[in-house]
Amino acid sequence: MEASPERPTGASLSRRLFVAGLGASAAAVSVPSLIRVDGAYAAAPSTGGSLPDGVFSLGVASGDPLPDGVVLWTRLAPDPLAGGGMPSRPYPVEWEVAEDDAFARVVRRGRTVALPQEGHSVHVEVDGLESGADYVYRFRAGGRISPVGRTRTAPAGAVSSGLRFAFASCQNWQDGYYTAYEALAAEDLDFVAFLGDYIYESVPRTTTVRTHEGTGEPVTLAEYRNRHAQYRSDPNLQAAHAAFPWIVTWDDHEVDNNWADEIPQDPDLQTPEAFRARREAAFQAYYEHMPLRRGARPRGLDLQLYRRLRFGDLVDLHVLDTRQYRSDQPATLEAASTDPSLTMTGEDQERWLVDGLTDGGTRWNLLANQVMWAQNDRTAGPEDTFDLDNWDGYRVQRRRLLELFGSGQVANPVVLTGDRHCTWVCDLEPDFDDPSAPVVGAEITGTSISSGGDSDPDAFQQTYRPIAAESPHWKFFDNQRGYVVCDVDGERMLSSLRLVDTVWQPSGATVRTAAEFVVEAGAPGVTVEFQEPPAVTQRAQARREAGPVYDVDDTEDLADVGR
């Protein structure tokens, strides 16, 4: 069924518009007596016994919206930082989806089993829903009821009302509170795209805003579970998950800084066997804590994460995985520029991406991407310095894909990127060193939620303004914390940079729209439509300087540089 041009307004969901009029055709489904576990049907336990308060301590989430359904997630964890605290046996969990806050109009319900081998996590794939519609959902287990989550299905067919979503990345627990999510949860969005570094694997430090659990970097499944559980315990993060469906992908810190396929950051300290075991543990814990479909369940060393979600005839969102299949980072810029064997995605994923970009099914092609595409020199003057962990290290493949962008076969490509802990807005060109190269697309690199802590914009601008004079494809850059909201319709994509004054207090930070960027359909490239006056930035910096000062656990490093 095609989405209605206007969202219905007849029902009452707190804060958000909600769908009305599904009527008798969406009658409630009875609880099944059989459930599907690992591809086979088994009888669901009739009761699991009572559970303590806090069994839903990690909240609820939804993800990967389709026109007729969505994934619902929770994890039973009454003692989240001690392995979860559940008995080592399967446990029944009931779920229901409704039209209204009071759950008087339930449209789908069922029962599943939370398995100990999956950390007692739950991934329910609900179907049979209306397209472009809002719903509420909740879980029951052991006599306890979860918090209520809200979700929205994808539109189908012609989309005349546009699409609104946010994207975010990089939320180091030790670097700051998730004050940006307090504001993000109050937006009205179709979905949130998270572009990587959901957790950080760094060791606990007591001089930062707050301290990682454990005694060192996570390596085992139990340790990764505890690290994910700590991050999931944040109330602002839980609120943002409960407010909208999320579409997630990873970068490096979910496993190990700057990992590449089966190669760790420090191969002299981690044997191949040890890193493979670590990768397998990290993948399993990641799946257990994300609202992913069961088809993404890890199989040994592999987890199928790259995928494509379509939003009617308006947007194809191509979700990339630039870690699991990539070549090791090159050692020199010469190798990065000339070696055709270097790949960020692997051959299969590149073929999948090209096929999806050129199928002509939608007005816009958006890439949910981890590391920066646009050339990003770090040194002013004749000497060039590049982070070769980014696409600057994989230039032959980058040029091949950017030439495809400019071939006329790809409708309105825009790359959405995380990783940098900065906002960086750029035109994309096949050859950034050729002044005559055509502009073939746009990239909006979003800043971090907390990584890097409270920043110093003045020092940042002083560093990069001289380099910007030599980089005409850069249109905007800033290093304050926040997220980006994107409004897309048939004619243009407007991206609004939301910044918070500080991440060094747990709540109440001021959020503001600091800049707006526009990509016009049929006109490759991006323009800055609005930028806040310097006085506003200076006032925000003064408020930061008046507050507490902490060490920073994570900065956007140059571990892999080339000249």
Disulfide bonds with the S-S distance in Angstrom:
none
